[in-house]
Amino acid sequence: MGEFDLIARYFTRPVRKAALGVGDDCALIAPAPGMQLAVSSDMLVEGRHFFADVDPEALGHKALAVNLSDLAACGAKPLAFTLALSLPRVDEAWLAGFSRGLLALADAHGCELVGGDTTQGPLNICITVFGEVPTGQALLRCGARPGDDIYVSGTLGDARLALESLLGHIALPAEVLARARQRLERPTPRVALGLALRGVASSAMDVSDGLLGDLSHILKASGVGARIDTSLTTDLIAEKTYSTSASGVFDAKLLHQCTLAGGDDYELAFTAPPARRDAVAAASQASGTPVTRIGTVLAEPGLQLVDAQGQVVENRYASFDHFG
């Protein structure tokens, strides 16, 4: 099968929202009047972001999900995306699964595949996603203010828990690993929550490399600090019962590592004034996404961790860095 046959069979579809899609030198995308384009790219590399034996359908889902998560953090509605795909060889069974997972998530969010590129080489997936947001209403990292509440959506740490098990660092019961692995390989982009937080949140970003590291980007951009209650963040891991059991699956320090700096969560971390707590609750309900208030924005720069009694906890947690 040649390159253009591959594209035609697995990735060419009629477009409805874009003016021009796959098949020309450029796609044409026009946001609605009064809207701005939100654009983001993410790359997934075999051996760096995923295991070689990952289910291709799950990989197709994740490849788009991590990009949709960026749109969610901006409060943008998905429009379209492009796919650049490097393949070691043409494997039709793999391509069928990959495209099925990719396009099922695309359909769920009304996001059209409008172009891209394919080449032969090490397995590498790069997606560029386009969304639209009303002018002046994008959620940014630079809006946090002293006194704002700090929130996180969904759960944290389960993806890291799965990774630790798959790497052989810990042992998990099969059913626990299956649930945690679902969070690692099929993350849920919080697009609906991001849309609901427009006009409510003062700042936002997605949690991809670990809560503390990603939150620090908000603090730096906003020129503020934060205090985080670690007793609340460790309650966010769904498989906490196993991770802290007396049988010693692993210790409390690694539990904190999973929830505070685990990575691959693809949840939203955001801030909002205390006066907007009812609006945050309404956004949570409207989007069907649980949110948890985990801390407070401080005027003085720096990131403090405290326990349930308000005592300072030593912060030795480093989030993921490709070159760190």
C-alpha positions in Angstrom: 0.0 0.0 0.0 1.4 3.4 -1.0 1.3 6.6 1.1 -1.7 8.1 -0.7 -3.6 4.9 -0.6 -3.0 4.7 3.2 -4.3 8.2 3.7 -7.3 7.6 1.5 -8.2 4.4 3.2 -7.7 5.3 6.9 -7.7 9.1 7.2 -9.8 10.7 4.4 -13.3 11.8 5.4 -15.9 14.4 4.3 -15.5 17.6 6.2 -18.5 19.7 7.4 -17.1 22.6 9.4 -13.8 23.2 7.5 -13.9 24.9 4.1 -11.4 22.4 2.7 -9.9 19.3 4.2 -7.7 16.3 3.2 -6.4 16.3 -0.4 -5.1 19.7 -1.1 -1.8 21.4 -0.2 -3.5 23.3 2.7 -6.7 22.9 4.7 -8.9 26.0 5.0 -10.5 26.7 8.4 -12.6 29.7 9.2 -13.7 30.4 12.8 -17.1 32.0 13.3 -17.3 35.8 13.4 -16.0 37.2 16.7 -13.9 34.1 17.4 -10.2 33.6 17.7 -8.4 30.4 16.6 -6.7 28.4 19.4 -3.9 26.3 18.0 -1.8 23.6 19.8 0.6 20.8 18.8 1.6 17.7 20.7 4.0 14.8 19.7 3.9 11.2 20.9 7.1 9.2 20.4 7.3 5.4 20.8 9.4 4.5 23.9 9.1 8.0 25.3 5.3 8.5 25.5 4.0 5.0 25.0 5.0 1.4 25.1 5.6 -0.4 21.8 2.9 -3.0 22.5 0.2 -0.4 23.4 -3.3 -1.1 21.9 -3.3 1.0 18.7 -6.9 2.0 19.3 -6.0 3.4 22.7 -3.0 5.1 21.1 -5.2 6.8 18.5 -7.5 8.0 21.3 -4.6 9.3 23.4 -2.9 11.0 20.5 -5.9 13.3 20.0 -6.9 13.5 23.6 -3.7 15.2 24.7 -4.3 17.9 22.1 -7.9 18.3 23.0 -6.8 18.8 26.6 -4.9 21.9 25.5 -8.0 23.3 23.9 -9.9 22.6 27.1 -7.4 24.5 29.2 -7.9 27.5 26.9 -11.7 27.2 27.0 -11.8 26.6 23.2 -14.3 24.6 21.2 -12.6 22.0 19.0 -12.8 22.6 15.2 -10.2 20.5 13.3 -6.8 18.8 13.5 -4.0 17.7 11.3 -2.0 14.4 11.7 1.7 13.9 10.9 2.4 10.2 11.2 5.8 8.4 10.9 5.5 4.6 10.5 8.2 1.9 10.4 6.0 0.0 7.9 2.4 -0.3 6.7 0.6 -2.5 9.1 -3.1 -2.5 8.1 -4.4 -4.1 11.3 -2.5 -1.4 13.4 -3.7 1.4 11.1 -7.3 0.2 11.4 -7.2 0.2 15.2 -5.3 3.5 15.4 -7.6 5.3 13.1 -10.7 3.9 14.8 -9.6 5.2 18.2 -8.5 8.5 16.8 -11.6 9.2 14.7 -14.1 8.0 17.4 -12.8 10.7 19.8 -12.7 13.2 17.0 -16.4 12.5 16.2 -17.3 12.8 19.9 -15.9 16.3 20.0 -16.9 17.4 16.5 -13.2 17.8 15.5 -12.4 17.1 11.9 -9.3 15.6 10.4 -8.3 18.1 7.7 -4.8 17.2 6.6 -1.3 16.2 7.6 1.6 14.0 6.4 2.8 10.4 6.5 6.4 9.1 6.1 8.4 6.0 6.9 10.5 6.0 10.0 10.3 5.4 13.8 6.8 5.4 15.1 6.0 9.1 15.9 2.6 10.8 16.0 2.3 14.6 15.9 -1.1 16.3 15.9 -1.9 20.0 15.6 -5.4 20.9 16.8 -7.5 24.0 16.0 -10.3 25.4 18.2 -12.2 28.6 18.5 -12.9 30.8 21.5 -14.7 34.2 21.7 -12.3 37.1 21.4 -11.1 38.1 24.9 -12.6 35.0 26.6 -9.7 32.5 26.4 -8.6 31.0 29.6 -4.9 31.8 30.1 -2.1 31.0 32.6 -1.5 34.6 33.6 -4.8 35.6 35.4 -4.4 34.1 38.9 -4.7 36.6 41.7 -3.9 36.5 45.4 -6.9 35.0 47.3 -8.1 32.9 44.4 -9.1 29.3 45.0 -7.1 26.6 43.3 -9.0 23.7 41.8 -8.2 20.5 39.9 -10.7 18.4 37.9 -11.3 14.6 38.1 -8.6 12.4 39.6 -4.9 12.5 39.8 -2.1 9.9 40.0 -3.8 6.8 38.6 -1.9 7.1 35.3 1.4 7.2 37.2 0.3 4.3 39.3 -0.2 2.2 36.1 3.1 3.3 34.7 4.9 2.2 37.9 3.3 -1.2 37.6 4.0 -1.6 33.9 7.7 -0.7 34.5 7.8 -3.4 37.2 8.4 -1.0 40.1 5.3 -2.2 42.0 2.8 -5.0 41.8 -0.9 -4.4 41.4 -3.8 -6.7 41.2 -4.9 -7.3 37.6 -8.2 -5.5 38.0 -6.6 -2.5 39.6 -3.9 -2.2 36.9 -6.7 -2.4 34.3 -8.5 0.5 35.8 -5.4 2.6 36.3 -4.1 1.7 32.8 -7.3 3.1 31.3 -6.4 6.4 32.8 -2.9 6.2 31.3 -3.9 5.1 27.8 -7.3 6.6 27.4 -7.4 10.0 29.2 -10.5 12.1 29.1 -10.0 15.6 27.7 -12.0 18.0 29.8 -13.4 20.1 26.9 -16.9 20.6 28.4 -15.5 21.8 31.6 -13.1 24.2 29.9 -16.0 25.7 27.9 -18.1 26.0 31.1 -15.3 27.8 32.9 -15.1 30.7 30.4 -15.9 33.9 32.4 -15.5 31.9 35.7 -11.9 30.8 36.0 -9.2 33.4 36.3 -6.5 31.1 34.9 -6.1 27.5 33.7 -3.9 24.9 32.2 -4.0 21.2 31.7 -2.1 18.8 34.0 0.1 16.8 31.6 3.5 16.7 33.3 2.4 16.7 37.0 0.2 18.9 39.1 3.0 20.9 40.9 5.1 21.5 37.8 2.1 22.5 35.7 0.7 24.7 38.5 4.1 26.4 38.8 3.6 27.7 35.2 0.4 29.4 36.2 2.1 30.9 39.3 5.1 32.2 37.2 2.9 33.6 34.5 0.7 35.4 37.1 3.5 36.5 39.4 2.0 34.8 42.4 2.5 31.9 44.8 0.3 29.2 46.2 -0.5 27.0 49.2 -1.6 23.4 48.4 -3.3 21.1 51.0 -1.7 17.7 50.2 -4.3 15.8 52.3 -6.8 16.8 49.6 -4.6 16.0 46.6 -3.8 12.5 47.8 -7.6 11.8 48.2 -7.9 12.3 44.4 -6.2 9.0 43.4 -8.9 6.5 42.6 -6.8 3.5 43.6 -5.7 4.9 46.9 -6.9 1.8 48.8 -4.3 -0.3 47.0 -1.5 2.3 47.0 -1.6 2.7 50.8 -2.5 -0.8 51.9 -0.7 -2.5 54.8 0.5 -5.1 52.4 2.9 -2.5 51.1 2.1 -1.9 47.4 4.1 1.3 47.9 4.6 3.9 50.6 3.0 7.3 51.2 5.9 9.1 49.6 5.2 7.5 46.3 1.5 8.1 46.7 2.4 11.8 46.9 4.7 11.4 43.9 1.8 10.0 41.9 -0.7 12.7 42.7 1.5 15.7 43.0 3.9 15.1 40.1 2.8 11.9 38.3 2.0 13.3 34.9 -0.3 11.9 32.1 -3.5 13.0 34.1 -4.8 15.4 31.5 -7.0 17.1 34.0 -7.5 20.8 34.4 -5.8 22.9 37.1 -7.5 26.3 37.4 -8.0 29.2 39.7 -11.1 31.3 40.5 -12.1 34.0 43.0 -13.9 32.7 46.2 -16.9 34.8 45.1 -17.2 32.5 42.1 -17.5 29.2 44.0 -21.1 28.7 43.1 -20.3 29.4 39.4 -17.5 26.8 39.6 -19.9 24.3 41.1 -22.4 25.0 38.3 -19.6 24.6 35.7 -18.7 21.2 37.3 -22.3 20.1 37.2 -23.0 21.3 33.7 -19.9 19.5 32.3 -20.4 16.4 34.4 -16.8 16.8 35.7 -16.0 16.7 39.4 -13.7 19.4 40.7 -11.9 19.7 44.0 -10.6 22.8 45.7 -7.0 22.1 46.8 -5.5 25.4 47.8 -5.2 29.1 47.7 -3.2 31.6 45.6 -0.8 33.7 47.6 0.7 37.2 46.9 4.2 36.1 47.6 5.8 33.9 45.0 6.6 30.3 45.9 4.7 27.0 46.3 3.9 25.8 49.8 2.7 22.3 50.6 0.8 21.8 53.9 -0.8 18.8 55.5 -4.3 18.6 57.0 -3.2 20.4 60.1 -1.7 23.2 58.1 1.9 22.2 58.8 4.4 22.7 56.1 5.3 19.6 54.1 8.8 19.4 52.5 8.5 19.7 48.7 10.9 17.4 46.9 8.5 16.5 44.0 9.7 17.2 40.5 7.3 16.9 37.5 8.3 15.4 34.2 10.7 17.2 32.0 11.9 15.7 28.7 15.3 17.3 29.1 15.5 17.5 32.8 
